[in-house]
Structure formats: structure tokens, C-alpha cells
């Protein structure tokens, strides 16, 4: 529901800004355009909390979806965690070289 709330508040700001421009004497196609710009600015300034809630809701819903493929960033973070934990235990790291079949990465052989 935070996404719906945020969207309705943004539409309300657009409508209010357009009505304000119309009331101020801008009786042309520029009134909705001015309402769009003013509504965007007001939404950016006034709706930070609602925007943050909506973004968190979408992110949580995306991460909780079954069958979701992991991103490259998530895979990289997992590999980094494995390397860090292996280093803390004093074990040899099975890291990136093991996943490439023992082939060093480009630039790894340079000292």
C-alpha cells in the first residue's frame, strides 16, 4: 500500500499545482505543464518519507519473490564473504581461481 499512497499524493500535488496555475490566470496548455513541474518539485521536497517507504516496500517484495535470480552484485558479495570467512579461519581460500578452474584472472599474475 505505500506505493499507492505515494502515487495518490503525487497526483494530488499535480492537481493542486495545476489548479493553482489555472486560478492564477494561466488558462492554456501551460497550466498542466507548470503543474507538472511544480508538483514534481513539491513531491521531491515534501514526500521523502512516503517515497522511502514505497521504495522499501518494492525492494522487500522483489527480494521475497521465489525463483528470483541473484544479481551479479549479490554473487560478488557472497564470494567476498566466503573469502573473508576462510581468511579468518586460516584456511586456503577457494575463491575466484577455484571457480575458474585454477586459471588466474587477468592482471592477477602481475605483481
C-alpha positions in Angstrom: 0.0 0.0 0.0 2.8 2.5 0.4 3.2 2.7 -3.4 -0.5 3.5 -3.8 -0.3 6.2 -1.1 2.8 7.8 -2.6 1.2 7.8 -6.1 -2.0 9.3 -4.9 -0.2 12.0 -3.0 1.9 12.8 -6.1 -1.3 13.0 -8.2 -2.9 15.3 -5.6 0.1 17.6 -5.7 -0.1 17.7 -9.5 -3.8 18.5 -9.4 -3.4 21.2 -6.8 -0.5 22.8 -8.6 -2.4 22.7 -11.9 -5.5 24.2 -10.3 -3.3 26.9 -8.7 -1.7 27.8 -12.0 -5.2 27.9 -13.6 -6.5 30.1 -10.8 -3.6 32.4 -11.1 -4.6 33.1 -14.7 -2.6 30.6 -16.8 -5.6 29.4 -18.9 -3.7 27.5 -21.6 -1.8 24.2 -22.1 1.0 25.7 -19.9 -1.1 25.2 -16.8 -0.8 21.4 -16.7 2.9 21.8 -17.7 3.5 24.2 -14.8 1.5 21.9 -12.6 3.7 19.0 -13.6 6.9 20.9 -12.7 5.6 22.4 -9.5 4.1 19.1 -8.4 7.4 17.3 -9.1 9.3 19.9 -7.0 6.8 19.8 -4.2 6.8 16.0 -4.2 10.5 15.9 -4.1 10.6 18.2 -1.1 7.6 17.1 0.8 7.1 13.4 0.2 10.6 12.0 1.2 9.2 9.7 3.9 6.5 8.3 1.7 9.0 7.8 -1.2 11.3 5.9 1.1 8.5 3.7 2.4 7.4 2.9 -1.2 10.9 2.1 -2.3 11.5 -0.2 0.7 8.1 -1.9 0.0 9.0 -2.6 -3.6 12.5 -3.8 -2.7 11.2 -6.2 0.0 8.6 -7.5 -2.3 11.2 -8.1 -5.1 13.7 -9.8 -2.8 11.0 -12.1 -1.4 9.8 -13.4 -4.7 10.5 -17.1 -5.2 12.7 -18.1 -8.1 14.3 -14.7 -8.3 17.7 -14.9 -9.9 20.6 -13.4 -7.9 22.3 -10.3 -9.3 26.0 -10.1 -10.0 26.4 -7.8 -7.0 24.8 -10.4 -4.7 27.0 -13.2 -6.1 30.1 -11.0 -5.7 29.1 -10.1 -2.1 28.7 -13.9 -1.3 32.1 -14.7 -2.8 33.7 -11.9 -0.8 32.0 -13.2 2.4 33.3 -16.7 1.7 36.9 -15.4 1.1 36.8 -13.3 4.3 35.5 -16.1 6.4 38.1 -18.5 5.0 40.9 -15.9 5.8 39.6 -15.5 9.3 39.7 -19.3 9.9 43.2 -19.5 8.3 42.0 -21.9 5.6 43.2 -21.6 2.0 40.6 -19.6 0.1 38.8 -21.5 -2.6 37.8 -18.1 -4.1 37.7 -16.9 -7.6 40.6 -19.0 -9.0 38.8 -22.3 -7.9 35.7 -21.2 -9.8 37.6 -20.5 -13.0 39.4 -23.9 -12.8 42.6 -22.6 -11.4 43.2 -20.0 -14.1 44.3 -16.7 -12.7 42.2 -13.6 -13.6 43.6 -11.1 -16.0 46.0 -8.9 -14.0 46.4 -11.4 -11.2 49.8 -12.6 -12.4 51.2 -9.1 -12.3 53.0 -8.1 -9.1 
